[in-house]
Amino acid sequence: MGGFTLDDILATRKPRDSWWTVFMVDPLACRLALLVANHTSITPNGLTRLSMLIGFASAAAFTEGMLVAGAVLFYLSFTVDCMDGKIARLKGTGTPFGLWLDYVGDRVRVVCCAFGWGFGEYTRTGDTDVVLAAVGVVVLDLFRYINGPQLKRVKDATRALLEARLEGQFVLAESVLRSRPRTELGQAAAEFGQTTADDTDDTDRTDRPVVDLQKAFHARFPWYDRFRVFLTRHRVRTHVVSGIEFHAAVFVVGPLFGPRAMVPVAAVSGALLLAFEMSLVYRVWLASRQVPSTAAEREKVLV
């Protein structure tokens, strides 16, 4: 039905994604997406609905105490979920409603699997710790997906305020650097037709200066740039423990080690998720403080 190649599918991947998706899911999801694209007419929304059905099957398996089966089904559900966006971008068949369906489907899958596992284990063992862990998983998942959009609003507001204070005459350092180290910022800026603080003594230049909202964060954690470059060059985002890794730990890795491992794995992965979320909040807070309150303070954000 189609003449798509694997390279066509690979080109539809996100520029950066979670490490679990990049290394543990995409190698399979891309090949399955190629089969779907070439041999079926299933739509991205159809794949999302299939992912939800497999997720319900995973929840049922957890409820019955079939933890390995539940883990395999959860992994397959997420794999299919990773295929819908690729097919949408490949064929141009995505819909606005599909964005809602994909988001809600993810939340429903996590809630069902968490309470399926919690209810099932409680009925078999009477252990209330399992119920508390299941509730904690749902609460942390909801917090993660509430916190993300709110942090984006803060970032957008910070950039809007910066644009107003600097009259729009700037470009952000991360837009120039991308996967390059910060030591190459001057060279990267020159290649993109921008200037750094060292170049601004030339009054005839009309290029926009580079603004670094992450200057304070990198001053506190100088090792972070090497970490960022390494991950970015491997198509991995710097948020190492996101909701995706959290779900994978709780519903894929934990069940493979048996019932006794589920609560400790949920607790450790939950703590790591919360720690990384707080690190994001800290970075956004530092960036918001970099915006000059007056024109005289504009130099503090220039590179």
N, C-alpha and C positions, 0 to 999 in steps of 0.2 A: 504493500500500500504506500510505501514511502522509500526514498533512497537516502535516508540520513545515515551518517557515519558516526563512529564513536567520537571523533573530533568535534562534530557538530554538537553532540551532547555535552562534551567537556567544556565547550565554549559557553554553555548556559549556566555553569556553576557560578555561585556567588564569588566575587573577588576575594572575600575573606569569610571564613565560617568557623564554627567550633571545631576543635581538634578531633572530637569524637566523630563528627560528620565527615571531616576531611579524610581521616585515616581508617575509620572503622565502618563507615556507611557508604560514602560516595563510590568507592570502587565497585560495590555491588549495585547500588542504586543507578549509577550511570549506565551499566550494561543492561539492567532490567528496563530502564527508560528507553534505551535504543530498541529493544524488542517491542515495547509498547508503541513507540512512535512509528515503527515500520510495519507492524503487523496487526494493529488494532486501531479502532477509532475512538477509544475511550478518552474522555475529556479530563482536564485537570480536576474539575469538581468531582468527576466520577472516581478518580484516584483518591481524592480526599475522603469521599464516602466509604471507599473500600478500606482505607486506613482506619477509619473509625470503627468499622465492623470487626476488623482484626483486633483492634484495641479492646472492643467489648469481649471478644473471645479470650484475650489475655486476662482481662479482669475475672472472667468466669473460671479460668484455670487457676488463678491465684486463690479465688474463693474456695475451690475444691482441694486446695493444698498441692496442686501440681505446679510447683514453683519453676521447674526447668521449662516445662511447656509454656507457662506464663511468660518467662523471660524470652524465649524464642519468639513467641507471638508478639510481644511488645517490640522486640527488635525489628521484626518484619513490618509491623504497623508503622514504626518510625521510618523505615526504609521506603515504604510506599509513600509516606508523607513527604519525603525528600524528592520523590519523583514528580509530584504534581507541578511544582514550580518550574522544573526543567522542561517538562512538556509544554507548559504555558508559554515559556520564553522561546522555545524552539518553534512552535507552530503558531504563536500569537493567538492562542485560544483562551487565555486567561480572562476572567471576569471580575468586576469589582466585588460582587457577592462572594467570589471564591476567596478573597482575602479574609472576609468575616468567617466563612466556613472553615478555613484552615486554622485560624486562630482559636475559634471556639472548639473545634474538633480536638486540638491539642489539650485544651484545658479539660474537656470532658473525659478524654482518655486517661489523664493523670488522676482525676478525681475517682473515676470508676476503678482503676487498678489499685489505687491506694486503699480505698474502702473495701474493695474485694479482698485484698490481702489482709487488712486489719480485721474485718469481720470474720473471714475464714479462719484465721489463726486463733482469734479469740474464742470462737465456738469450739475449737478443738482442744485448746490448752487453758482457756480462762485467764490468759496473761493480759492484764490491762496495759502493760507497756507497749504491746503491739498496737493497740487502739490509739494510744497517745502518739506513737510514732507515725501512724497513718494520718492522724489529724495534723501533726507537725509537717509532714510532707506536703499536704494540700495547702496549708497556710503559707509555707515558704514558697511554694510554686506561685501562689497568687501574689505574694509580696514581690517576687521577682518580676512578674509581668505587669505589676502596677508601678514598681519603681522605675523600670526601663523607660516607659513613655514620659514619666515625670522628669527624669533626668534629661531626656531629649528636649523637653520644654525649657528647662533651665539653660541648656546649651544654646538653644535657639534664641532665648531672651538675652543671654550674654553676648552673643554675636550681634544681635540687633542693637544692643546698647553700645557695643564697640563701634559699630558702623556709624551710629549717630554721633559718637564722640569724636571719631576720626574722619567724619564726613565721607565714609565709604572708601577712603583711599588706603586700602591695605589688602593683603592676602594672607591667609593663615599658614603658619609654618607646616602643619601636617598636610596641607594641600600640595605643598611644594616637595616635601620630603618623600612622602609615600613610603617606599620600602628602603629608603637610603638612611644611613646613620646621620645623626645631627652634626657630626664633624664636617659633613659635606653640604651643609645648608647653604653656604655662600655660593658654591658651584651650582647647586640645584636651582637656587633662585636666579642665577644668571642665565641658566639654560631655559628657564620659564619666563625670562624677560622681566624679572622683578629685581628689587634691590634689597640689600641688607643695610643695617645701620652704618656699616663702614663705607657704603657707597653714597650715602645721602648728602655728603658735603658738596656734591656736584649739583649746583642749582639748576642746571639745564636738563637734568634727568626728569622725566615725567612718569617713570615706572612707579608702581605702588610699592611701598615698603612691606617687608614680611613681618607679621606680628606673631609672637609665640605666646599663646595663652598657657602653655604647659611649662613655661620657664621655671616657675617656682617648684613644680612637682619634680622636674628633672634635676634641679639643684639639690633637692632632698634625697633623691634616689638616682644617682648617676649611672648605676648599673642597668637601670630599666631600659635605656635606649638599645643596648646590645640585645636584651631579651626581646624587645619589640621588633627589631630588625630581623632576628632569627625567625620569629613566628610569622611575620608578614611575608617573608620570602618563601615560606612554606604554605601560604594561603590560610594561615591560622590567625584568628583574631586574638588580641591580648587578654580578653576576658576568659581566662583559662577554665574557670569553674562557673559555667553559666547554667541556665535551666536545663539545657540539653545534657550536659555532663551529669548534672544532678539526677535527672530521670534515668540516665543510663546506669548510674551507680546503684540506684534504689531498685529499679525494675529489671535490670539485665544482669549486672555483676553480682549483686547481693543474693538473688535467688539461686544462683549457680552454686553457692557455698552452703545452702541449706537454711532451714528456718531460724536457727540460732544466730546466723550472720546478718539477718535482715535488719534488726533494730540497730546494732552497732554501725552497720554500713550507712543506714539512713541518718544516724546521728552525726557521724563523721562528715559525710558528704553535705549534710545540711549546714554544719558549722563552716565548712569551706565555702559553700555558696554564699552564706551570710557575710563571711569575711571579704570575699571578692566584691560583693555588692557594696559593702561599706567603703572599700577602696575606691570604687567608682564614684561614690558620693564625695569622698575626700578630694579626688581629682577635680571633679566638677566645681566643688567649693573653692579650691585653690584657683582654678581658672577664672571663676567669677570675680575674685578679688584682684585679678590682673587688669581689669578694665579701668582706665584712668578716670578719675572723677572730675578732672579739669584738663584743659588743653595743655597746661604746663607739665602734667604728669604723663603725657603721651609717650615720652621716651622710654618709660619703664617696660613697655610691652614690645618695643622694637628689638629685633634680633641684632 
